[in-house]
């Protein structure tokens, strides 16, 4: 079944990197300590951060579950899904760094800092996956 998809080893490596990153992000969302945010000074800020976090966690979880199903089901839909997911991740990155940088304060824990550092690398992996799915030749059997 995997051979029939005709995707390169680099695609599978990029997919594995993105899966590990997605699982690590979900883990970091679920293990944020309660005392990391100042609840007394800015409750609206805290509410906005929690809403944004849970929406993103839900989208990442849905993407992690649905990606293998679409990958083995339809080449057309996995290409559209990957390109859309890549666009969403890039927009999220731009939004975090240019628009929400004063609102969102990420914890200074080592794991969160590591994830923030690796984020551009995983975006590059997603972009590669989108290019490969879009421009590679695919023979139907």
VOZAMI-794941 format. One record per residue (C-alpha): residue in three letters; chain; residue number from 1; x, y, z. Coordinates in pm, 1 decimal, always signed. Layout:
<rs>
<r><r>Ala</r><c>A</c><k>NUM</k><xx>X</xx><yy>Y</yy><zz>Z</zz></r>
...
</rs>
This chain:
<rs>
<r><r>Unk</r><c>A</c><k>1</k><xx>+0.0</xx><yy>+0.0</yy><zz>+0.0</zz></r>
<r><r>Unk</r><c>A</c><k>2</k><xx>+282.6</xx><yy>+243.6</yy><zz>+86.4</zz></r>
<r><r>Unk</r><c>A</c><k>3</k><xx>+466.1</xx><yy>+164.0</yy><zz>-237.9</zz></r>
<r><r>Unk</r><c>A</c><k>4</k><xx>+150.1</xx><yy>+242.8</yy><zz>-432.5</zz></r>
<r><r>Unk</r><c>A</c><k>5</k><xx>+154.8</xx><yy>+600.7</yy><zz>-299.1</zz></r>
<r><r>Unk</r><c>A</c><k>6</k><xx>+492.4</xx><yy>+659.5</yy><zz>-469.8</zz></r>
<r><r>Unk</r><c>A</c><k>7</k><xx>+619.1</xx><yy>+909.9</yy><zz>-214.7</zz></r>
<r><r>Unk</r><c>A</c><k>8</k><xx>+985.1</xx><yy>+965.2</yy><zz>-135.1</zz></r>
<r><r>Unk</r><c>A</c><k>9</k><xx>+1161.7</xx><yy>+869.6</yy><zz>+185.9</zz></r>
<r><r>Unk</r><c>A</c><k>10</k><xx>+1199.3</xx><yy>+1240.6</yy><zz>+257.4</zz></r>
<r><r>Unk</r><c>A</c><k>11</k><xx>+819.3</xx><yy>+1272.3</yy><zz>+258.5</zz></r>
<r><r>Unk</r><c>A</c><k>12</k><xx>+787.2</xx><yy>+995.3</yy><zz>+516.2</zz></r>
<r><r>Unk</r><c>A</c><k>13</k><xx>+1062.5</xx><yy>+1150.0</yy><zz>+730.4</zz></r>
<r><r>Unk</r><c>A</c><k>14</k><xx>+889.3</xx><yy>+1489.3</yy><zz>+713.8</zz></r>
<r><r>Unk</r><c>A</c><k>15</k><xx>+559.2</xx><yy>+1321.9</yy><zz>+804.6</zz></r>
<r><r>Unk</r><c>A</c><k>16</k><xx>+722.5</xx><yy>+1152.5</yy><zz>+1103.3</zz></r>
<r><r>Unk</r><c>A</c><k>17</k><xx>+878.0</xx><yy>+1479.3</yy><zz>+1219.5</zz></r>
<r><r>Unk</r><c>A</c><k>18</k><xx>+542.9</xx><yy>+1655.4</yy><zz>+1195.0</zz></r>
<r><r>Unk</r><c>A</c><k>19</k><xx>+368.0</xx><yy>+1375.1</yy><zz>+1383.5</zz></r>
<r><r>Unk</r><c>A</c><k>20</k><xx>+624.8</xx><yy>+1386.6</yy><zz>+1663.8</zz></r>
<r><r>Unk</r><c>A</c><k>21</k><xx>+591.8</xx><yy>+1764.9</yy><zz>+1677.1</zz></r>
<r><r>Unk</r><c>A</c><k>22</k><xx>+209.8</xx><yy>+1747.9</yy><zz>+1681.9</zz></r>
<r><r>Unk</r><c>A</c><k>23</k><xx>+210.6</xx><yy>+1494.3</yy><zz>+1964.6</zz></r>
<r><r>Unk</r><c>A</c><k>24</k><xx>+462.0</xx><yy>+1706.8</yy><zz>+2157.1</zz></r>
<r><r>Unk</r><c>A</c><k>25</k><xx>+243.1</xx><yy>+2015.8</yy><zz>+2110.6</zz></r>
<r><r>Unk</r><c>A</c><k>26</k><xx>-63.8</xx><yy>+1832.2</yy><zz>+2240.1</zz></r>
<r><r>Unk</r><c>A</c><k>27</k><xx>+141.4</xx><yy>+1708.4</yy><zz>+2535.4</zz></r>
<r><r>Unk</r><c>A</c><k>28</k><xx>+262.5</xx><yy>+2060.9</yy><zz>+2612.9</zz></r>
<r><r>Unk</r><c>A</c><k>29</k><xx>-94.9</xx><yy>+2196.6</yy><zz>+2592.7</zz></r>
<r><r>Unk</r><c>A</c><k>30</k><xx>-213.6</xx><yy>+1934.4</yy><zz>+2839.3</zz></r>
<r><r>Unk</r><c>A</c><k>31</k><xx>+69.8</xx><yy>+1978.0</yy><zz>+3088.8</zz></r>
<r><r>Unk</r><c>A</c><k>32</k><xx>+74.7</xx><yy>+2356.7</yy><zz>+3131.8</zz></r>
<r><r>Unk</r><c>A</c><k>33</k><xx>+98.8</xx><yy>+2425.4</yy><zz>+3506.7</zz></r>
<r><r>Unk</r><c>A</c><k>34</k><xx>-188.4</xx><yy>+2619.2</yy><zz>+3662.6</zz></r>
<r><r>Unk</r><c>A</c><k>35</k><xx>+35.8</xx><yy>+2875.6</yy><zz>+3828.1</zz></r>
<r><r>Unk</r><c>A</c><k>36</k><xx>+208.0</xx><yy>+2991.3</yy><zz>+3509.5</zz></r>
<r><r>Unk</r><c>A</c><k>37</k><xx>-42.7</xx><yy>+3268.5</yy><zz>+3433.6</zz></r>
<r><r>Unk</r><c>A</c><k>38</k><xx>-132.3</xx><yy>+3568.3</yy><zz>+3646.7</zz></r>
<r><r>Unk</r><c>A</c><k>39</k><xx>-506.4</xx><yy>+3521.7</yy><zz>+3695.6</zz></r>
<r><r>Unk</r><c>A</c><k>40</k><xx>-558.2</xx><yy>+3824.2</yy><zz>+3920.4</zz></r>
<r><r>Unk</r><c>A</c><k>41</k><xx>-413.9</xx><yy>+4093.6</yy><zz>+3691.6</zz></r>
<r><r>Unk</r><c>A</c><k>42</k><xx>-560.9</xx><yy>+3998.9</yy><zz>+3356.5</zz></r>
<r><r>Unk</r><c>A</c><k>43</k><xx>-844.9</xx><yy>+3742.2</yy><zz>+3351.0</zz></r>
<r><r>Unk</r><c>A</c><k>44</k><xx>-945.7</xx><yy>+3838.6</yy><zz>+2992.7</zz></r>
<r><r>Unk</r><c>A</c><k>45</k><xx>-592.5</xx><yy>+3760.1</yy><zz>+2874.9</zz></r>
<r><r>Unk</r><c>A</c><k>46</k><xx>-605.6</xx><yy>+3420.0</yy><zz>+3042.4</zz></r>
<r><r>Unk</r><c>A</c><k>47</k><xx>-945.9</xx><yy>+3341.6</yy><zz>+2891.0</zz></r>
<r><r>Unk</r><c>A</c><k>48</k><xx>-820.7</xx><yy>+3435.6</yy><zz>+2542.1</zz></r>
<r><r>Unk</r><c>A</c><k>49</k><xx>-511.8</xx><yy>+3217.4</yy><zz>+2582.1</zz></r>
<r><r>Unk</r><c>A</c><k>50</k><xx>-716.3</xx><yy>+2917.2</yy><zz>+2697.3</zz></r>
<r><r>Unk</r><c>A</c><k>51</k><xx>-966.3</xx><yy>+2954.3</yy><zz>+2411.3</zz></r>
<r><r>Unk</r><c>A</c><k>52</k><xx>-686.2</xx><yy>+2981.1</yy><zz>+2156.8</zz></r>
<r><r>Unk</r><c>A</c><k>53</k><xx>-501.7</xx><yy>+2687.2</yy><zz>+2310.1</zz></r>
<r><r>Unk</r><c>A</c><k>54</k><xx>-800.7</xx><yy>+2453.7</yy><zz>+2311.5</zz></r>
<r><r>Unk</r><c>A</c><k>55</k><xx>-905.5</xx><yy>+2544.3</yy><zz>+1957.5</zz></r>
<r><r>Unk</r><c>A</c><k>56</k><xx>-553.3</xx><yy>+2478.6</yy><zz>+1832.6</zz></r>
<r><r>Unk</r><c>A</c><k>57</k><xx>-526.9</xx><yy>+2155.1</yy><zz>+2031.7</zz></r>
<r><r>Unk</r><c>A</c><k>58</k><xx>-854.6</xx><yy>+2032.3</yy><zz>+1881.9</zz></r>
<r><r>Unk</r><c>A</c><k>59</k><xx>-743.5</xx><yy>+2114.9</yy><zz>+1527.1</zz></r>
<r><r>Unk</r><c>A</c><k>60</k><xx>-404.1</xx><yy>+1947.4</yy><zz>+1574.9</zz></r>
<r><r>Unk</r><c>A</c><k>61</k><xx>-571.3</xx><yy>+1637.2</yy><zz>+1720.3</zz></r>
<r><r>Unk</r><c>A</c><k>62</k><xx>-817.2</xx><yy>+1614.9</yy><zz>+1431.4</zz></r>
<r><r>Unk</r><c>A</c><k>63</k><xx>-532.4</xx><yy>+1657.8</yy><zz>+1181.9</zz></r>
<r><r>Unk</r><c>A</c><k>64</k><xx>-324.0</xx><yy>+1384.8</yy><zz>+1349.1</zz></r>
<r><r>Unk</r><c>A</c><k>65</k><xx>-615.8</xx><yy>+1142.0</yy><zz>+1341.6</zz></r>
<r><r>Unk</r><c>A</c><k>66</k><xx>-748.4</xx><yy>+1217.2</yy><zz>+993.9</zz></r>
<r><r>Unk</r><c>A</c><k>67</k><xx>-415.8</xx><yy>+1245.2</yy><zz>+807.2</zz></r>
<r><r>Unk</r><c>A</c><k>68</k><xx>-338.8</xx><yy>+871.5</yy><zz>+773.3</zz></r>
<r><r>Unk</r><c>A</c><k>69</k><xx>-698.8</xx><yy>+799.7</yy><zz>+677.1</zz></r>
<r><r>Unk</r><c>A</c><k>70</k><xx>-688.1</xx><yy>+1053.0</yy><zz>+396.0</zz></r>
<r><r>Unk</r><c>A</c><k>71</k><xx>-334.9</xx><yy>+954.8</yy><zz>+294.2</zz></r>
<r><r>Unk</r><c>A</c><k>72</k><xx>-433.8</xx><yy>+599.1</yy><zz>+215.5</zz></r>
<r><r>Unk</r><c>A</c><k>73</k><xx>-781.2</xx><yy>+686.5</yy><zz>+87.1</zz></r>
<r><r>Unk</r><c>A</c><k>74</k><xx>-739.1</xx><yy>+958.4</yy><zz>-176.9</zz></r>
<r><r>Unk</r><c>A</c><k>75</k><xx>-439.6</xx><yy>+1132.0</yy><zz>-331.5</zz></r>
<r><r>Unk</r><c>A</c><k>76</k><xx>-649.7</xx><yy>+1432.1</yy><zz>-431.3</zz></r>
<r><r>Unk</r><c>A</c><k>77</k><xx>-793.6</xx><yy>+1492.5</yy><zz>-85.8</zz></r>
<r><r>Unk</r><c>A</c><k>78</k><xx>-467.4</xx><yy>+1439.5</yy><zz>+100.3</zz></r>
<r><r>Unk</r><c>A</c><k>79</k><xx>-302.1</xx><yy>+1694.8</yy><zz>-127.5</zz></r>
<r><r>Unk</r><c>A</c><k>80</k><xx>-575.9</xx><yy>+1950.2</yy><zz>-57.3</zz></r>
<r><r>Unk</r><c>A</c><k>81</k><xx>-569.1</xx><yy>+1867.1</yy><zz>+314.3</zz></r>
<r><r>Unk</r><c>A</c><k>82</k><xx>-189.8</xx><yy>+1903.1</yy><zz>+335.4</zz></r>
<r><r>Unk</r><c>A</c><k>83</k><xx>-185.3</xx><yy>+2232.3</yy><zz>+147.2</zz></r>
<r><r>Unk</r><c>A</c><k>84</k><xx>-468.1</xx><yy>+2366.6</yy><zz>+365.3</zz></r>
<r><r>Unk</r><c>A</c><k>85</k><xx>-299.1</xx><yy>+2247.0</yy><zz>+683.8</zz></r>
<r><r>Unk</r><c>A</c><k>86</k><xx>+27.1</xx><yy>+2406.0</yy><zz>+573.9</zz></r>
<r><r>Unk</r><c>A</c><k>87</k><xx>-147.3</xx><yy>+2735.7</yy><zz>+503.3</zz></r>
<r><r>Unk</r><c>A</c><k>88</k><xx>-313.8</xx><yy>+2724.2</yy><zz>+845.4</zz></r>
<r><r>Unk</r><c>A</c><k>89</k><xx>+15.0</xx><yy>+2649.8</yy><zz>+1025.2</zz></r>
<r><r>Unk</r><c>A</c><k>90</k><xx>+197.5</xx><yy>+2929.4</yy><zz>+840.9</zz></r>
<r><r>Unk</r><c>A</c><k>91</k><xx>-86.9</xx><yy>+3173.6</yy><zz>+915.8</zz></r>
<r><r>Unk</r><c>A</c><k>92</k><xx>-77.4</xx><yy>+3067.5</yy><zz>+1282.2</zz></r>
<r><r>Unk</r><c>A</c><k>93</k><xx>+297.7</xx><yy>+3125.8</yy><zz>+1297.3</zz></r>
<r><r>Unk</r><c>A</c><k>94</k><xx>+268.1</xx><yy>+3469.4</yy><zz>+1138.5</zz></r>
<r><r>Unk</r><c>A</c><k>95</k><xx>-26.8</xx><yy>+3553.7</yy><zz>+1362.6</zz></r>
<r><r>Unk</r><c>A</c><k>96</k><xx>+162.2</xx><yy>+3451.2</yy><zz>+1677.4</zz></r>
<r><r>Unk</r><c>A</c><k>97</k><xx>+474.7</xx><yy>+3646.6</yy><zz>+1588.4</zz></r>
<r><r>Unk</r><c>A</c><k>98</k><xx>+326.9</xx><yy>+3960.8</yy><zz>+1432.7</zz></r>
<r><r>Unk</r><c>A</c><k>99</k><xx>-21.1</xx><yy>+4006.8</yy><zz>+1579.0</zz></r>
<r><r>Unk</r><c>A</c><k>100</k><xx>-56.4</xx><yy>+3818.0</yy><zz>+1906.3</zz></r>
<r><r>Unk</r><c>A</c><k>101</k><xx>+297.9</xx><yy>+3852.9</yy><zz>+2036.4</zz></r>
<r><r>Unk</r><c>A</c><k>102</k><xx>+182.5</xx><yy>+4096.4</yy><zz>+2309.9</zz></r>
<r><r>Unk</r><c>A</c><k>103</k><xx>-117.9</xx><yy>+3885.8</yy><zz>+2410.5</zz></r>
<r><r>Unk</r><c>A</c><k>104</k><xx>+30.1</xx><yy>+3536.3</yy><zz>+2403.4</zz></r>
<r><r>Unk</r><c>A</c><k>105</k><xx>+306.9</xx><yy>+3478.2</yy><zz>+2652.1</zz></r>
<r><r>Unk</r><c>A</c><k>106</k><xx>+441.4</xx><yy>+3129.5</yy><zz>+2616.7</zz></r>
<r><r>Unk</r><c>A</c><k>107</k><xx>+578.3</xx><yy>+2965.7</yy><zz>+2931.0</zz></r>
<r><r>Unk</r><c>A</c><k>108</k><xx>+954.0</xx><yy>+2979.2</yy><zz>+2969.4</zz></r>
<r><r>Unk</r><c>A</c><k>109</k><xx>+973.4</xx><yy>+2605.4</yy><zz>+3033.8</zz></r>
<r><r>Unk</r><c>A</c><k>110</k><xx>+1241.2</xx><yy>+2418.8</yy><zz>+2843.4</zz></r>
<r><r>Unk</r><c>A</c><k>111</k><xx>+1000.3</xx><yy>+2200.1</yy><zz>+2646.7</zz></r>
<r><r>Unk</r><c>A</c><k>112</k><xx>+788.1</xx><yy>+2491.9</yy><zz>+2523.8</zz></r>
<r><r>Unk</r><c>A</c><k>113</k><xx>+1099.9</xx><yy>+2685.8</yy><zz>+2425.8</zz></r>
<r><r>Unk</r><c>A</c><k>114</k><xx>+1222.1</xx><yy>+2379.4</yy><zz>+2233.8</zz></r>
<r><r>Unk</r><c>A</c><k>115</k><xx>+888.6</xx><yy>+2352.4</yy><zz>+2050.0</zz></r>
<r><r>Unk</r><c>A</c><k>116</k><xx>+896.9</xx><yy>+2721.0</yy><zz>+1959.5</zz></r>
<r><r>Unk</r><c>A</c><k>117</k><xx>+1249.1</xx><yy>+2678.8</yy><zz>+1825.8</zz></r>
<r><r>Unk</r><c>A</c><k>118</k><xx>+1153.5</xx><yy>+2374.3</yy><zz>+1615.5</zz></r>
<r><r>Unk</r><c>A</c><k>119</k><xx>+835.9</xx><yy>+2532.3</yy><zz>+1477.8</zz></r>
<r><r>Unk</r><c>A</c><k>120</k><xx>+994.8</xx><yy>+2680.9</yy><zz>+1159.5</zz></r>
<r><r>Unk</r><c>A</c><k>121</k><xx>+1158.3</xx><yy>+2344.4</yy><zz>+1085.4</zz></r>
<r><r>Unk</r><c>A</c><k>122</k><xx>+825.1</xx><yy>+2164.0</yy><zz>+1103.3</zz></r>
<r><r>Unk</r><c>A</c><k>123</k><xx>+670.0</xx><yy>+2430.2</yy><zz>+880.2</zz></r>
<r><r>Unk</r><c>A</c><k>124</k><xx>+944.2</xx><yy>+2359.6</yy><zz>+627.3</zz></r>
<r><r>Unk</r><c>A</c><k>125</k><xx>+861.1</xx><yy>+1988.2</yy><zz>+650.8</zz></r>
<r><r>Unk</r><c>A</c><k>126</k><xx>+493.3</xx><yy>+2061.5</yy><zz>+585.1</zz></r>
<r><r>Unk</r><c>A</c><k>127</k><xx>+583.0</xx><yy>+2280.7</yy><zz>+287.9</zz></r>
<r><r>Unk</r><c>A</c><k>128</k><xx>+796.4</xx><yy>+1997.5</yy><zz>+146.8</zz></r>
<r><r>Unk</r><c>A</c><k>129</k><xx>+510.1</xx><yy>+1751.4</yy><zz>+191.6</zz></r>
<r><r>Unk</r><c>A</c><k>130</k><xx>+274.1</xx><yy>+1990.2</yy><zz>+11.8</zz></r>
<r><r>Unk</r><c>A</c><k>131</k><xx>+515.0</xx><yy>+2034.2</yy><zz>-279.7</zz></r>
<r><r>Unk</r><c>A</c><k>132</k><xx>+577.4</xx><yy>+1664.1</yy><zz>-312.2</zz></r>
<r><r>Unk</r><c>A</c><k>133</k><xx>+209.0</xx><yy>+1576.0</yy><zz>-305.9</zz></r>
<r><r>Unk</r><c>A</c><k>134</k><xx>+126.5</xx><yy>+1852.1</yy><zz>-553.0</zz></r>
<r><r>Unk</r><c>A</c><k>135</k><xx>+404.0</xx><yy>+1803.0</yy><zz>-805.7</zz></r>
<r><r>Unk</r><c>A</c><k>136</k><xx>+495.7</xx><yy>+1434.1</yy><zz>-791.7</zz></r>
<r><r>Unk</r><c>A</c><k>137</k><xx>+367.9</xx><yy>+1200.0</yy><zz>-1058.1</zz></r>
<r><r>Unk</r><c>A</c><k>138</k><xx>+115.2</xx><yy>+952.0</yy><zz>-939.3</zz></r>
<r><r>Unk</r><c>A</c><k>139</k><xx>+6.5</xx><yy>+645.7</yy><zz>-1128.6</zz></r>
<r><r>Unk</r><c>A</c><k>140</k><xx>-325.1</xx><yy>+486.7</yy><zz>-1042.7</zz></r>
<r><r>Unk</r><c>A</c><k>141</k><xx>-325.7</xx><yy>+110.3</yy><zz>-1043.9</zz></r>
</rs>
